[in-house]
Amino acid sequence: MTNERSDKEQSVEMHGGETAVIGLSRSTSLEGAGDLWSRLRPVYEGLIHTSLLICASISVMVTVGIVIVLLYESIKFFYDVPVIDFLTGTQWAPLLKPQHFGILPLLCGTMLVAGGSALVAVPIGLGTAIYLSEYASPLFRDIVKPLLEILAGIPSVVYGYLAIVFVSPIIREIFPSAGVFNAASACVVVGIMILPMIISLSEDVLQSVPISLRAAASALGANKFEVTVRVVLPAAMSGIIASFLLAVSRAIGETMAVTLAAGATPKLTLNPLESIQTMTAYIVQVSLGDTPAGTIEYRTIFAVGLALFLTTMTMNLIAQYILSRVGERYE
């Protein structure tokens, strides 16, 4: 006679041929847990979705808040100072009498440091990226590339101190007319600071060039150098230019190293041996707490900050556009 057993019971053979029926509660508990998870899963996924939405919203709201504060205070500043005078004036002396609010000296100093640092970093960074991508062994690349990233973790104030005690004396030894604080020393240390960005981005772009292009050039009889210069570099040029723009944007926004190395003298000059002042260095100078809030001198911080924000945002947008194009081309 056959006895039907429920899912909760199972017959097992005992010693001596006897059989026994035991109850199984494990399947019941698993089914209960599965039912509970099915009921709680929408709630759990909803919490995750809400948490991620909050995180994304915070970053957006912080950006919007910064822009609103800059615009609000800058509009008050431009009630007293015409925009044309601000953009075309050649003297910057908001803390002295008579006051002058021409931003060109600060803009010129910022671009001088950014351009000089690019002259230092671009050849070294591009050469290093080409070597790591095309000539170095995988073991050497895996060792050297993380070491280069250490440069990005050094505080900028350390670079500024290095410029004062090491770079500036060398420059003054070569060029006696140079001052203790000069733009050249700031260009050198900022160039070292942006090296990891150029090397990392350029090396990634060079690696993304399809191997078929290298193989085709080699099949036509080109040597390694010709393949690199005439095939790989032109194919990756858009991404390399984008890395340069991102690095220059980083140099434009640098604060402490430039403040310590270049000095605080706003001059409309292209001489790298003279002391200059950048937009970020001026913001540091006025933000020390000596300027009363609500005054026109205080609002110059936000006007300069808005100009700096628009400059870096424009360069970042251009670089991101170039990167998106080269990413679609070689993905």
C-alpha positions, 0 to 999 in steps of 0.5 A: 500500500502506498502512502502519500506524504506531504511536502513537510514529511519524508520517509527515511530508511532506518537500521534493520529495514524499518522506515520512519517519517520525519517532518521537514521544517526547513523547506517551510522556513525557506518558502516563508523567507522567500515570500517575505523577501518578495514582499520587502523587495519593492520597499528595499529597492525603493529605499536604494533608489531614493538614497541614490536620488538624494545623493545626486540631488545634493551634488546638483543643489550644491553646484546650483547654490554656488552659482546662485551665490556668485551671481547674487553678489556679483550683480551687486558688485556690477551695480557699482562697477560697470561690466565694461570697466571690469573686463577691459580695465588694466589696473587692479587695486580695489583695496587702495585709493583711488580704486581700480577694478580692471580684471585684466592684470589678474586674468593675465597672471592666471593665463601666464601661469597656466600657459607656462605650466602647460609648456613644462607639463605637456612635452614631459607628460606626452613623452611619458605617456607615449613611452608607457603606452608604446614602448614600456613592458606591462610590468614596468607600466604597472609599477611606474604609472601608480608611482606617478599618481603619487604626485597628484596626492601631494598637497599644493602648499608643499609645492609652493614651499618647494618653489620658494626654497628650491625652484626660485633660487635656481631661477634667480641664479640663472636670471639675476633680474628675477625676484624672489616671487616670480611667475616662472617658479609658479609655472614649474611647480604647477607644471609638475602638479598637472603631470599625472593628469596629462600622463594618465589621460593621454596614456589611456587614449593611446591605449584605446587606439585599435591594434588593427591600425598598428598592425596595418602600419607595421604590415606596410613596413613602418618601424615602431617610431613611424607607427607611433608618430604617424599612426597612433598619435594622429589617431589619438590627437583629439583625446590628447588635446582634451587631456591638455585642456583638462590639465590647463583648467586644473592649473587655472584653478590652482591656489596655494602653490601659485599664491606662495610662488608667484607673489601678490602683485597684480601686473599686466605683464607677460614677463615670467620673472616678475611677481604677479597675482592670479585670480585665485591668489587674490581671492585668498588675499581678500578672504583672510577676514580683514575686509568688511562684509557687504562692501564693494571690496568684499564683493570683488571676491565673488566677481573674480570668482564668477570670472574664474568659474566661467573660464574653467567651466568653458575649458572643461566643456570643450575638453569633455566634448572632445573626449566624447567624440574620441570615445565614440570613435574608438569604443 
